[in-house]
């Protein structure tokens, strides 16, 4: 095809996934004018308009949408060829980005990364611990731990574990407020919770299950911020057992009446699942969770 450059498809994919020229240019480590020129060259070679451009970003046209699965398949084949010919298909090296909820990522996974690195010194681990939705198709992460099972797609999904949550407070809060003997006593108490409109997963809307009429005194999109506020006496908070169990300054409230169970799912894209570095990380996470199963459940 006259004028067609295979490399321009990388530019197309980067912009399609980010929706912004500057973000895609940064990821590809080129300036935005170079990236814009590559997109124009690709559109000229294909004789098709791939993007609608506006001040708010780049969106795929109908023709751009039709190109997406073909470009992603070419990307997958290119990655596989690089791994196989370069020799890294059989050895664990390179970069793996793990996306995980901040509680699991920061409290459980981060302290274990050193053990993973000792097994595979040539592996670079990028841990993104955040309350966010990670898109594997956009390559936000290579391995994702999620509180929600994803819809059907070109994904390999396995259940990591169930985990329990309970209601906790600091002694300073409990000492300064009305006693809590039954669930009915929760009325009138203050809670630390998520910001409703910033909640990405309905599975995390704990307050609606524990105290639907409860009033929040502190709201945060970050679970660790909620933990710190609770430790300081800001209110009652629903916390995962694997996190709260590490904190000596918390008291479990209504242990016989209030408990919730949620699940963690491990997700990888089919295109990357057979790479040695991905398989090694997946196995490590599964093994660590299995070995520490008891910390995720309440007694």
NUPALUM-238234 format. One line per 8 residues: for each residue x, y, z of N, C-alpha, C. Coordinates in pm, 1 decimal. Layout:
N
X Y Z X Y Z X Y Z | ...
END
This chain:
299
85.4 -119.0 0.0 0.0 0.0 0.0 88.8 123.9 0.0 | 80.2 205.8 -103.5 167.1 323.1 -113.5 149.3 416.7 5.8 | 260.9 456.3 66.3 258.0 552.0 175.3 222.7 494.8 311.1 | 186.4 365.4 316.8 145.4 306.6 445.3 267.6 266.4 526.9 | 270.5 309.9 653.6 380.1 277.6 744.9 320.9 201.8 863.8 | 367.5 77.8 884.5 315.7 -4.4 993.4 328.2 67.6 1128.8 | 435.2 142.3 1145.2 458.4 209.5 1273.1 350.6 312.7 1306.3 | 284.2 363.7 1203.1 180.4 463.1 1228.4 61.2 402.1 1302.8
46.8 269.9 1295.7 -60.7 204.8 1369.4 -39.6 215.8 1520.7 | 85.5 219.9 1564.7 112.9 239.9 1707.0 63.3 376.5 1752.0 | 83.2 475.4 1665.7 34.5 609.6 1696.4 -117.7 610.5 1703.0 | -179.9 544.5 1607.3 -325.8 535.9 1604.3 -379.6 470.2 1731.9 | -318.9 358.9 1774.6 -365.0 288.2 1894.4 -347.8 373.2 2019.7 | -235.9 442.8 2029.3 -210.2 525.3 2147.3 -314.4 636.1 2160.9 | -349.9 698.8 2050.6 -449.8 806.2 2054.8 -589.1 748.4 2076.7 | -618.3 634.0 2013.6 -749.3 571.2 2030.9 -772.8 534.3 2177.1
-667.4 492.6 2246.7 -681.7 448.4 2385.6 -684.8 563.2 2485.1 | -612.2 670.0 2455.6 -607.4 781.4 2550.2 -710.6 889.4 2519.7 | -744.3 903.3 2393.1 -839.2 1006.5 2352.9 -779.7 1145.5 2346.7 | -650.4 1156.6 2376.1 -585.4 1288.5 2375.6 -448.9 1276.9 2309.4 | -417.8 1375.5 2226.9 -292.3 1372.9 2152.5 -172.4 1386.6 2245.6 | -180.2 1476.8 2341.8 -65.3 1501.0 2430.2 -35.1 1379.3 2516.2 | -139.1 1313.4 2567.8 -118.7 1194.6 2651.0 -57.4 1081.0 2569.5 | -106.1 1063.4 2447.4 -52.7 958.5 2360.6 92.3 988.8 2322.3
122.1 1114.9 2294.8 258.8 1153.4 2259.3 354.2 1126.4 2374.5 | 310.4 1155.7 2495.4 393.9 1130.6 2612.8 421.0 981.7 2628.8 | 318.4 899.7 2607.3 336.3 755.3 2619.9 433.0 701.8 2515.6 | 426.0 756.7 2394.2 514.1 710.6 2286.1 649.7 780.4 2287.3 | 663.5 881.0 2376.0 787.5 957.1 2389.2 824.7 1028.8 2259.7 | 722.7 1092.6 2201.2 743.8 1178.1 2084.5 670.7 1309.2 2111.8 | 701.1 1412.9 2035.0 627.5 1537.7 2053.9 494.6 1528.9 1979.2 | 400.0 1612.0 2020.7 264.2 1599.2 1968.9 254.6 1635.0 1820.2
344.5 1719.4 1772.7 340.9 1753.1 1629.6 382.1 1632.2 1545.0 | 480.9 1557.5 1592.9 521.7 1435.2 1522.6 407.7 1335.4 1520.4 | 340.6 1320.0 1634.3 229.3 1225.9 1643.2 115.6 1266.7 1551.1 | 84.8 1395.5 1548.9 -20.9 1444.5 1460.5 13.2 1417.2 1314.5 | 140.1 1435.3 1281.0 183.5 1410.7 1142.9 168.7 1262.7 1106.1 | 199.5 1174.3 1202.2 186.5 1030.8 1176.1 40.0 990.3 1156.5 | -49.0 1049.3 1235.3 -190.8 1018.7 1218.7 -240.6 1065.3 1082.1 | -198.9 1183.2 1041.8 -239.8 1235.7 911.2 -186.9 1147.4 799.0
-63.6 1098.7 814.6 -4.6 1010.7 712.7 -81.9 879.5 703.9 | -123.8 826.8 818.9 -199.0 701.3 819.2 -335.7 721.6 753.1 | -402.1 830.9 786.0 -532.3 858.3 725.2 -519.5 877.6 574.7 | -413.5 943.2 531.7 -390.4 963.7 388.2 -364.9 830.6 318.5 | -284.1 743.2 382.5 -252.0 614.1 321.8 -375.2 524.1 313.1 | -460.8 530.5 415.6 -580.1 446.3 417.4 -698.1 510.2 344.9 | -681.4 638.7 309.5 -790.2 714.3 245.7 -915.8 710.3 332.3 | -894.9 736.0 462.1 -1006.7 731.3 556.7 -980.1 827.1 671.7
-1086.6 890.0 720.4 -1076.5 973.5 839.1 -1096.6 883.6 961.1 | -996.3 877.6 1048.1 -999.5 785.6 1161.9 -1046.3 851.2 1290.3 | -1027.3 982.4 1302.5 -1061.6 1052.7 1425.8 -1143.2 1178.1 1397.7 | -1236.2 1205.3 1488.9 -1298.2 1337.3 1495.6 -1220.3 1416.4 1599.2 | -1166.8 1529.9 1557.8 -1083.1 1611.6 1644.6 -1163.9 1728.0 1700.6 | -1151.5 1750.9 1831.7 -1221.7 1861.6 1896.5 -1138.3 1908.9 2014.0 | -1170.0 2024.6 2071.7 -1093.1 2073.1 2187.8 -1095.8 1975.1 2305.4 | -1200.4 1892.4 2313.4 -1210.4 1798.7 2425.9 -1131.8 1670.3 2402.5
-1082.3 1647.5 2280.4 -1001.9 1528.3 2255.8 -1029.9 1467.0 2120.0 | -980.8 1344.2 2104.5 -993.5 1270.4 1978.7 -1088.6 1152.7 2000.8 | -1189.6 1139.6 1915.0 -1279.6 1025.4 1920.4 -1277.0 952.9 1786.8 | -1290.5 821.9 1792.3 -1284.1 742.0 1670.1 -1407.3 762.5 1584.0 | -1386.1 774.9 1455.2 -1496.6 775.4 1360.2 -1542.3 631.1 1338.1 | -1644.2 612.7 1257.6 -1688.8 476.0 1226.6 -1577.2 397.1 1159.2 | -1504.4 462.0 1068.8 -1392.3 394.2 1002.7 -1280.1 365.4 1101.8 | -1259.0 459.5 1195.7 -1158.0 437.4 1298.6 -1193.1 320.8 1387.8
-1322.3 304.9 1419.6 -1367.1 192.5 1500.9 -1344.7 60.4 1428.4 | -1367.0 60.0 1297.7 -1349.0 -63.6 1221.2 -1203.4 -106.7 1216.9 | -1113.6 -9.8 1223.0 -970.8 -41.6 1218.8 -919.9 -99.2 1351.4 | -986.3 -68.1 1462.4 -934.9 -99.1 1595.4 -902.9 -246.7 1617.2 | -994.3 -342.0 1592.1 -959.2 -482.7 1617.7 -842.8 -532.5 1533.5 | -832.1 -484.7 1409.8 -720.4 -525.6 1324.1 -588.9 -471.8 1378.4 | -588.9 -345.3 1420.6 -466.7 -285.0 1475.2 -424.6 -354.5 1604.4 | -521.9 -389.9 1689.6 -489.4 -458.7 1814.3 -433.7 -598.4 1788.4
-485.9 -665.2 1686.2 -433.5 -797.1 1651.8 -290.7 -785.7 1598.7 | -263.8 -683.3 1520.2 -128.2 -662.0 1470.7 -33.4 -631.3 1586.1 | -81.7 -554.5 1683.7 -1.3 -526.0 1802.2 29.7 -654.0 1877.8 | -71.8 -739.2 1893.6 -50.5 -865.8 1965.2 53.7 -951.8 1895.1 | 44.9 -960.7 1763.8 141.8 -1040.1 1687.7 282.2 -982.2 1696.9 | 290.1 -849.0 1697.0 421.0 -784.4 1708.4 484.1 -813.6 1844.6 | 403.1 -808.1 1951.5 453.5 -838.1 2086.2 499.8 -983.3 2093.0 | 418.3 -1073.9 2037.2 454.1 -1216.3 2039.4 582.2 -1242.1 1963.0
598.4 -1175.7 1847.5 719.8 -1194.1 1768.0 842.1 -1142.6 1842.5 | 827.6 -1028.7 1906.4 938.9 -971.3 1982.1 979.6 -1063.7 2096.6 | 879.9 -1117.8 2167.1 908.7 -1207.3 2278.8 978.2 -1333.2 2230.9 | 927.7 -1390.5 2120.3 980.2 -1517.8 2073.6 1120.1 -1503.6 2015.1 | 1136.6 -1407.4 1925.1 1265.8 -1390.6 1859.1 1369.1 -1334.1 1955.5 | 1324.6 -1245.4 2044.3 1417.0 -1186.1 2139.5 1456.9 -1278.1 2252.2 | 1387.9 -1392.1 2264.3 1425.7 -1489.8 2366.1 1358.4 -1471.4 2498.9 | 1277.9 -1363.0 2516.7 1219.9 -1338.7 2648.2 1088.5 -1413.2 2668.7
1043.0 -1487.4 2566.7 920.9 -1565.2 2584.4 941.1 -1674.6 2687.7 | 1063.7 -1718.9 2704.0 1092.4 -1828.6 2797.0 1156.8 -1780.5 2925.7 | 1184.8 -1651.6 2939.6 1245.0 -1601.3 3061.8 1164.6 -1481.2 3111.8 | 1173.1 -1459.2 3240.7 1090.9 -1356.4 3303.2 1171.7 -1228.0 3311.8 | 1142.1 -1134.9 3222.4 1208.5 -1005.5 3221.3 1116.5 -903.6 3155.8 | 1148.4 -777.3 3174.8 1065.6 -672.7 3118.4 976.7 -610.2 3224.0 | 875.9 -536.3 3178.5 788.6 -459.6 3267.4 650.7 -522.2 3275.3 | 599.2 -531.0 3396.9 460.1 -572.8 3418.4 393.5 -468.2 3507.7
286.3 -411.9 3459.0 210.5 -313.8 3538.4 89.0 -382.5 3599.9 | 78.6 -372.2 3731.4 -32.4 -431.7 3804.8 -125.5 -320.2 3851.5 | -251.1 -329.7 3816.2 -351.7 -237.0 3865.3 -433.7 -304.6 3973.5 | -449.4 -239.3 4087.4 -519.0 -302.0 4199.9 -587.8 -196.4 4285.2 | -694.5 -233.5 4358.0 -754.3 -139.6 4454.4 -649.6 -95.2 4555.1 | -662.0 28.6 4605.2 -554.2 81.1 4687.8 -534.0 2.5 4816.3 | -640.0 -50.9 4875.4 -623.6 -128.3 4997.7 -544.4 -255.3 4973.3 | -587.0 -334.1 4874.6 -517.0 -457.9 4841.2 -377.2 -428.7 4788.3
-366.6 -327.5 4701.7 -237.4 -296.1 4641.4 -136.3 -245.6 4742.7 | -178.6 -154.1 4830.3 -85.5 -92.0 4924.7 -58.8 -177.4 5047.9 | -164.5 -240.4 5100.2 -149.9 -313.7 5226.2 -106.9 -458.7 5206.5 | -158.3 -522.1 5101.7 -125.7 -664.0 5083.6 -14.7 -686.2 4982.4 | -29.3 -626.4 4863.7 62.7 -659.2 4755.3 197.7 -589.1 4767.4 | 198.0 -460.1 4798.3 323.4 -384.5 4801.5 429.6 -446.7 4893.0 | 395.5 -491.5 5014.6 499.0 -551.4 5099.7 555.5 -683.2 5045.5 | 488.4 -738.9 4945.2 532.8 -867.4 4890.5 608.0 -852.9 4759.0
615.9 -730.8 4706.9 683.3 -708.8 4578.4 831.6 -745.0 4586.7 | 893.6 -721.5 4701.7 1036.2 -754.8 4716.0 1059.1 -903.6 4694.5 | 967.2 -987.3 4742.8 980.0 -1131.8 4722.6 967.2 -1167.4 4575.4 | 879.1 -1098.3 4504.5 864.5 -1120.3 4360.6 992.1 -1081.0 4287.7 | 1049.8 -968.8 4327.0 1173.7 -922.5 4264.0 1290.3 -1016.1 4292.4 | 1292.5 -1076.7 4409.7 1401.0 -1170.2 4441.5 1392.6 -1295.3 4354.2 | 1270.9 -1331.4 4315.2 1254.2 -1445.8 4224.7 1293.5 -1411.0 4081.9 | 1263.7 -1286.3 4041.4 1285.8 -1245.3 3903.0 1354.8 -1109.0 3900.6
1485.1 -1105.0 3916.2 1558.6 -977.8 3925.2 1545.3 -890.0 3800.7 | 1520.8 -949.9 3684.8 1511.8 -873.0 3560.8 1371.6 -819.5 3534.6 | 1283.0 -839.8 3628.7 1144.8 -794.7 3613.4 1127.2 -656.0 3675.2 | 1066.8 -564.9 3601.4 1030.7 -433.5 3654.4 881.7 -435.7 3686.1 | 848.1 -418.5 3812.7 708.4 -421.6 3855.6 658.4 -279.1 3875.4 | 550.7 -244.8 3808.1 483.1 -116.6 3827.1 349.4 -144.3 3894.8 | 334.5 -96.1 4017.0 212.3 -119.1 4093.1 129.7 9.1 4097.7 | 12.4 5.8 4036.7 -79.9 119.0 4040.3 -190.5 82.8 4138.4
-180.4 134.6 4260.4 -279.4 107.4 4364.4 -375.2 225.6 4371.2 | -494.1 207.6 4317.7 -586.9 320.7 4307.1 -729.5 270.7 4297.3 | -821.2 353.8 4343.4 -963.9 324.7 4329.0 -1006.3 370.6 4190.7 | -982.3 285.9 4091.8 -1004.8 325.0 3952.8 -1043.8 203.4 3870.8 | -1098.8 230.5 3753.5 -1129.5 124.5 3658.5 -1013.2 114.6 3561.3 | -946.3 0.2 3559.2 -832.2 -19.8 3470.3 -880.1 -90.3 3343.3 | -844.5 -32.9 3228.8 -882.3 -93.0 3101.4 -765.6 -173.4 3046.0 | -785.7 -303.3 3031.8 -681.8 -387.1 2973.6 -670.4 -364.2 2823.7
-780.8 -332.3 2757.9 -775.4 -307.5 2613.8 -697.3 -181.7 2582.4 | -700.4 -83.0 2673.4 -622.6 39.9 2653.9 -481.9 26.8 2711.7 | -451.4 -89.5 2766.8 -321.0 -117.9 2826.4 -293.1 -28.1 2947.4 | -399.3 4.2 3024.4 -377.7 75.3 3150.5 -293.5 -9.4 3244.9 | -310.1 -139.3 3235.4 -234.7 -233.7 3317.5 -225.0 -365.4 3242.3 | -127.6 -447.1 3281.3 -111.9 -579.3 3221.4 -185.3 -686.3 3302.0 | -187.0 -667.6 3432.8 -256.6 -757.3 3525.0 -343.6 -670.5 3615.1 | -469.9 -705.9 3629.7 -561.6 -624.9 3709.0 -625.0 -709.2 3818.8
-627.6 -653.4 3939.7 -706.2 -708.6 4049.4 -824.1 -614.9 4068.5 | -945.3 -669.7 4066.2 -1064.9 -585.2 4070.3 -1167.5 -641.3 4168.4 | -1248.5 -550.3 4224.0 -1357.9 -592.8 4311.8 -1481.5 -630.2 4231.1 | -1477.8 -606.0 4100.2 -1591.8 -638.0 4014.7 -1548.0 -731.7 3903.3 | -1627.2 -833.4 3878.3 -1598.0 -921.8 3765.9 -1633.1 -849.5 3636.2 | -1541.4 -845.6 3540.2 -1567.3 -769.1 3418.3 -1668.2 -839.3 3329.1 | -1732.6 -764.2 3239.0 -1821.2 -827.5 3140.5 -1739.6 -913.5 3044.4 | -1808.1 -993.4 2969.1 -1740.8 -1083.5 2874.8 -1655.4 -1004.3 2777.1
-1544.6 -1060.8 2740.6 -1452.1 -997.0 2647.1 -1332.2 -1087.5 2627.3 | -1230.7 -1035.0 2563.4 -1110.0 -1114.6 2537.5 -1020.9 -1110.5 2660.6 | -1077.4 -1158.5 2771.0 -1010.5 -1152.7 2899.8 -1007.3 -1290.9 2963.0 | -904.7 -1314.4 3043.2 -897.9 -1434.9 3125.4 -920.0 -1391.7 3269.3 | -1027.4 -1441.9 3329.3 -1070.3 -1396.9 3461.2 -1070.3 -1514.5 3558.2 | -1011.4 -1493.8 3673.4 -1014.9 -1595.8 3778.3 -1041.3 -1529.0 3912.4 | -1110.1 -1599.8 3999.1 -1141.1 -1546.5 4131.1 -1021.3 -1564.5 4222.6 | -976.3 -1452.8 4281.5 -863.7 -1459.7 4374.3 -908.6 -1508.9 4510.7
-1006.8 -1439.2 4567.8 -1053.4 -1475.3 4700.5 -1177.7 -1394.8 4735.4 | -1254.8 -1446.2 4828.5 -1354.1 -1363.8 4895.8 -1283.4 -1291.7 5010.7 | -1334.6 -1173.2 5045.5 -1279.4 -1104.5 5162.4 -1392.5 -1041.7 5242.3 | -1373.8 -1040.5 5372.8 -1476.6 -989.4 5463.1 -1448.6 -845.9 5502.2 | -1554.1 -773.6 5531.8 -1545.0 -636.9 5582.4 -1630.3 -626.4 5708.3 | -1593.7 -533.1 5793.6 -1669.3 -511.8 5916.3 -1668.1 -363.4 5951.1 | -1741.6 -330.8 6054.2 -1753.0 -192.4 6098.8 -1652.0 -166.9 6210.8 | -1575.9 -57.7 6196.9 -1469.4 -27.4 6292.6 -1477.6 118.7 6335.7
-1417.2 145.4 6449.9 -1403.5 283.1 6498.3 -1284.0 289.6 6591.8 | -1236.1 410.7 6614.8 -1128.2 431.3 6711.6 -1188.6 442.4 6851.9 | -1117.3 398.9 6955.5 -1167.2 413.6 7092.8 -1206.1 557.4 7126.0 | -1130.6 653.8 7072.6 -1160.8 794.9 7101.6 -1300.2 831.7 7052.7 | -1340.1 778.8 6937.7 -1475.1 808.1 6887.3 -1579.2 739.9 6974.2 | -1559.9 612.0 7003.6 -1658.5 536.4 7080.8 -1676.2 593.3 7221.5 | -1566.9 639.1 7281.5 -1574.2 694.3 7417.0 -1652.1 824.9 7422.0 | -1654.2 897.2 7310.3 -1716.9 1029.3 7310.9 -1856.7 1032.9 7252.3
-1913.2 915.3 7220.1 -2045.0 912.3 7157.2 -2135.2 808.6 7223.9 | -2261.4 811.0 7187.0 -2358.7 720.2 7247.2 -2320.1 574.8 7223.3 | -2344.8 489.5 7320.3 -2309.2 347.3 7305.7 -2379.5 283.6 7185.8 | -2312.5 185.5 7127.0 -2369.1 112.6 7013.3 -2385.8 -32.8 7056.1 | -2510.8 -71.3 7085.7 -2537.1 -207.6 7131.9 -2604.9 -292.4 7024.3 | -2681.0 -227.5 6937.2 -2747.5 -296.5 6827.0 -2737.1 -209.3 6702.1 | -2775.0 -266.0 6587.5 -2770.5 -191.3 6461.7 -2859.9 -68.2 6466.4 | -2966.4 -74.0 6544.7 -3056.0 42.0 6556.2 -2985.3 161.5 6618.2
-2882.0 135.3 6700.2 -2809.0 243.7 6766.2 -2719.3 322.0 6670.1 | -2701.9 271.8 6547.6 -2615.3 340.8 6451.8 -2675.6 472.8 6404.6 | -2807.6 484.1 6416.1 -2873.7 609.3 6378.6 -2819.2 723.8 6464.7 | -2780.4 829.0 6399.3 -2727.3 943.9 6471.5 -2576.5 945.2 6483.2 | -2511.3 833.7 6448.3 -2364.9 829.7 6452.1 -2307.1 880.6 6319.9 | -2182.5 918.6 6325.2 -2112.6 969.5 6206.5 -2031.8 858.3 6141.5 | -2021.6 865.4 6007.8 -1950.9 762.2 5933.0 -1844.3 824.5 5842.2 | -1741.3 746.3 5820.3 -1638.1 778.8 5721.2 -1663.5 687.4 5602.5
-1673.9 744.3 5482.5 -1714.1 662.4 5368.9 -1661.2 719.8 5237.7 | -1699.8 653.3 5129.0 -1662.9 698.9 4995.1 -1748.2 818.6 4952.2 | -1697.2 892.3 4854.6 -1774.6 998.7 4789.8 -1863.3 932.0 4684.9 | -1993.3 943.6 4702.1 -2085.9 868.1 4618.9 -2065.6 885.7 4469.7 | -2055.3 1010.6 4424.4 -2045.2 1033.8 4279.0 -1909.8 996.1 4221.0 | -1811.7 969.0 4307.8 -1680.1 926.4 4259.8 -1656.7 777.1 4280.1 | -1763.0 705.9 4317.3 -1750.9 563.3 4342.9 -1759.2 486.8 4211.2 | -1651.8 418.3 4173.5 -1647.2 348.6 4045.5 -1718.2 213.8 4048.8
-1729.1 154.4 4166.4 -1785.8 20.7 4176.9 -1899.8 18.9 4279.2 | -2020.6 -20.7 4240.2 -2130.9 -28.2 4337.3 -2102.0 -127.1 4450.0 | -2011.8 -222.7 4425.5 -1975.1 -319.5 4529.1 -1914.2 -252.2 4651.5 | -1865.3 -128.9 4634.8 -1799.4 -58.2 4744.9 -1891.7 38.7 4818.5 | -2018.5 37.7 4783.9 -2112.7 127.0 4851.2 -2158.7 60.0 4981.3 | -2065.1 47.8 5075.0 -2089.1 -29.4 5196.9 -2193.4 33.6 5288.4 | -2194.3 165.3 5296.3 -2279.7 233.1 5393.0 -2426.8 203.1 5368.8 | -2464.7 185.3 5242.5 -2603.7 155.3 5210.9 -2648.5 21.3 5267.8
-2552.3 -68.3 5288.1 -2584.9 -200.0 5342.9 -2579.1 -201.1 5495.7 | -2493.4 -118.3 5553.1 -2473.1 -119.2 5698.3 -2567.6 -22.8 5768.7 | -2576.1 99.5 5719.2 -2660.2 201.9 5782.2 -2711.5 295.8 5674.2 | -2818.7 255.7 5603.4 -2869.2 335.7 5489.8 -2900.2 479.8 5525.8 | -2939.5 504.7 5650.0 -2972.0 641.7 5689.2 -2858.6 713.7 5757.3 | -2739.9 653.0 5756.2 -2625.9 710.8 5826.8 -2574.8 838.4 5762.4 | -2526.4 928.5 5845.5 -2471.3 1055.5 5796.5 -2319.4 1047.4 5796.2 | -2257.5 1092.8 5688.5 -2112.2 1088.9 5679.8 -2052.7 1218.4 5734.0
-1941.2 1202.7 5806.3 -1868.5 1320.1 5855.4 -1745.8 1347.1 5769.9 | -1691.5 1240.1 5710.5 -1576.3 1251.3 5620.9 -1601.4 1158.0 5502.9 | -1579.5 1208.6 5382.9 -1589.9 1127.1 5262.4 -1460.6 1138.5 5183.7 | -1413.1 1026.3 5132.5 -1290.3 1026.3 5053.0 -1297.7 916.0 4949.1 | -1240.5 943.3 4832.5 -1233.0 841.3 4727.9 -1119.9 742.4 4754.7 | -1039.9 769.7 4858.0 -922.7 688.7 4888.0 -944.3 609.8 5016.6 | -931.9 479.1 5009.8 -956.0 394.0 5126.7 -855.5 419.6 5238.1 | -731.4 446.8 5203.2 -630.9 471.8 5306.6 -658.2 603.4 5379.1
-712.7 701.9 5307.0 -752.5 826.6 5372.2 -868.0 801.4 5468.7 | -960.2 715.3 5429.4 -1070.0 678.2 5519.1 -1015.1 611.5 5645.6 | -918.6 524.0 5627.5 -857.7 455.4 5742.2 -794.0 555.0 5838.5 | -717.3 648.5 5784.0 -649.0 745.5 5870.6 -750.2 833.8 5943.8 | -856.4 873.6 5875.0 -959.3 955.7 5938.4 -1029.3 877.9 6049.5 | -1052.4 750.2 6026.1 -1117.0 665.7 6127.5 -1027.0 649.7 6249.2 | -899.6 627.7 6227.0 -804.6 615.2 6337.7 -799.3 743.8 6420.9 | -824.8 856.5 6355.6 -821.3 985.5 6426.0 -951.5 1015.9 6498.8
-1051.0 925.6 6485.0 -1175.2 944.8 6558.7 -1283.8 1018.5 6484.5 | -1276.9 1021.4 6349.4 -1374.7 1097.1 6272.1 -1510.4 1029.0 6263.5 | -1514.6 897.6 6287.6 -1642.8 828.3 6278.1 -1625.3 679.3 6261.5 | -1737.1 613.0 6233.5 -1739.2 469.1 6207.5 -1707.3 445.5 6060.2 | -1645.6 332.0 6030.2 -1607.6 305.4 5891.0 -1611.8 156.1 5862.9 | -1662.7 119.9 5745.6 -1657.8 -18.5 5699.8 -1523.4 -40.3 5631.3 | -1445.1 -135.9 5683.3 -1310.0 -159.9 5632.5 -1287.4 -308.9 5606.5 | -1201.6 -341.8 5509.8 -1167.7 -482.2 5486.5 -1091.6 -539.8 5605.5
-1116.1 -665.9 5633.7 -1049.7 -731.1 5746.3 -898.7 -735.9 5727.5 | -852.3 -755.6 5602.8 -707.7 -767.4 5581.2 -635.8 -635.0 5605.3 | -710.2 -524.9 5600.7 -652.3 -393.5 5628.2 -668.8 -357.9 5776.2 | -790.6 -369.2 5826.2 -817.6 -331.1 5964.9 -742.3 -420.3 6063.3 | -719.2 -545.0 6024.0 -649.1 -636.8 6113.2 -505.9 -597.3 6141.4 | -450.5 -509.5 6056.5 -313.5 -463.5 6075.5 -305.0 -343.3 6168.9 | -418.8 -286.5 6205.3 -420.4 -163.8 6284.3 -464.4 -191.5 6428.3 | -377.8 -158.6 6523.3 -408.2 -182.5 6664.7 -503.2 -77.0 6722.2
-519.5 35.6 6653.8 -600.0 144.2 6706.9 -745.0 141.2 6664.4 | -794.3 24.0 6624.4 -932.5 11.7 6581.1 -1006.9 -90.9 6666.1 | -1134.4 -66.3 6687.3 -1221.8 -158.2 6759.8 -1332.6 -201.4 6665.1 | -1358.0 -329.6 6658.7 -1466.9 -377.5 6573.7 -1600.2 -351.1 6644.3 | -1694.5 -296.7 6568.8 -1824.3 -257.6 6623.1 -1931.9 -355.3 6575.4 | -2015.9 -399.9 6665.6 -2124.2 -493.5 6635.0 -2075.6 -615.4 6556.4 | -1980.3 -688.4 6610.0 -1923.9 -801.4 6536.6 -2025.1 -910.8 6503.4 | -2131.2 -923.6 6582.4 -2230.3 -1028.1 6556.7 -2339.9 -983.9 6460.7
-2343.8 -855.3 6429.7 -2451.7 -805.0 6344.7 -2405.2 -748.0 6211.7 | -2285.0 -693.9 6206.7 -2241.2 -623.2 6086.1 -2119.7 -692.4 6024.2 | -2140.4 -749.4 5907.4 -2029.0 -803.6 5828.3 -2073.6 -812.3 5683.2 | -1979.9 -792.2 5593.5 -2004.9 -799.5 5450.1 -1897.7 -886.8 5386.6 | -1928.8 -943.7 5272.9 -1830.4 -1021.8 5198.6 -1829.1 -975.1 5053.6 | -1710.4 -949.1 5003.0 -1691.5 -914.0 4863.8 -1585.7 -1006.9 4803.3 | -1560.8 -991.5 4673.6 -1465.1 -1079.0 4604.9 -1359.9 -997.1 4531.7 | -1243.6 -1057.0 4515.6 -1137.1 -1000.5 4433.4 -1116.9 -1090.6 4312.5
-1104.4 -1028.6 4195.8 -1088.1 -1100.9 4069.7 -954.5 -1065.1 4006.1 | -889.6 -1162.4 3948.0 -762.8 -1141.4 3877.2 -790.2 -1149.5 3727.8 | -746.5 -1047.4 3654.5 -784.0 -1034.7 3513.8 -660.7 -1004.8 3428.9 | -646.1 -1075.7 3319.1 -541.8 -1046.8 3220.3 -604.6 -1053.4 3081.5 | -544.5 -982.8 2988.9 -591.6 -986.1 2850.9 -539.1 -1111.8 2783.0 | -622.2 -1171.7 2698.0 -581.1 -1293.6 2627.6 -454.1 -1273.9 2546.1 | -435.7 -1151.8 2494.5 -319.0 -1126.3 2410.4 -188.1 -1139.2 2486.8 | -191.3 -1116.7 2619.3 -68.5 -1115.2 2698.4 -54.5 -1236.1 2790.7
-158.5 -1315.6 2800.8 -165.0 -1418.5 2905.0 -52.6 -1521.1 2897.9 | -0.7 -1549.4 2779.3 101.3 -1653.1 2765.5 244.0 -1600.4 2775.5 | 261.1 -1470.3 2792.0 395.4 -1416.8 2809.1 450.9 -1462.3 2943.4 | 578.3 -1496.0 2945.1 640.0 -1551.0 3066.1 629.2 -1455.6 3183.8 | 650.2 -1328.1 3160.2 647.6 -1233.0 3271.2 506.2 -1218.5 3329.0 | 404.7 -1226.5 3241.8 266.6 -1217.6 3288.6 230.5 -1342.7 3366.8 | 266.5 -1457.8 3315.0 236.5 -1583.5 3384.3 304.4 -1588.4 3520.2 | 426.7 -1535.9 3528.9 499.6 -1537.3 3656.1 431.7 -1448.6 3759.2
388.7 -1330.3 3717.6 323.2 -1238.0 3810.4 187.6 -1292.7 3854.4 | 111.7 -1345.8 3760.9 -18.7 -1403.5 3794.4 -3.3 -1516.0 3895.4 | 91.8 -1604.7 3872.3 114.0 -1716.4 3965.1 156.2 -1665.9 4102.5 | 242.9 -1565.6 4104.9 290.2 -1512.1 4231.8 174.6 -1452.8 4312.1 | 91.2 -1372.0 4248.0 -21.5 -1310.1 4318.6 -116.5 -1417.3 4371.0 | -148.0 -1514.4 4287.6 -238.7 -1621.6 4331.2 -179.7 -1699.4 4448.3 | -51.9 -1731.3 4440.5 12.6 -1807.7 4547.6 15.5 -1729.6 4678.7 | 44.5 -1600.3 4670.8 50.6 -1518.0 4792.2 -86.2 -1504.4 4857.7
-188.6 -1488.1 4775.5 -323.9 -1478.2 4830.3 -365.5 -1610.8 4893.2 | -334.5 -1721.3 4825.7 -370.0 -1852.7 4880.6 -298.2 -1879.2 5012.7 | -172.4 -1838.6 5022.4 -95.0 -1862.2 5143.9 -144.6 -1777.7 5261.1 | -206.1 -1663.7 5230.2 -252.5 -1572.6 5335.7 -405.2 -1568.1 5341.3 | -469.0 -1675.5 5301.0 -615.0 -1677.1 5290.1 -684.7 -1631.3 5417.9 | -629.7 -1668.2 5532.3 -696.6 -1640.0 5659.0 -706.8 -1489.7 5688.0 | -615.4 -1408.6 5635.3 -620.7 -1264.5 5667.7 -739.0 -1196.4 5598.6 | -795.4 -1260.2 5497.4 -905.4 -1199.9 5423.3 -1041.8 -1230.5 5485.7
-1044.5 -1326.0 5579.1 -1171.3 -1365.6 5638.4 -1176.0 -1331.1 5786.6 | -1293.3 -1297.4 5833.8 -1311.5 -1267.7 5973.9 -1325.6 -1396.4 6054.7 | -1280.1 -1398.7 6178.7 -1292.6 -1518.5 6260.0 -1440.2 -1545.9 6294.6
END
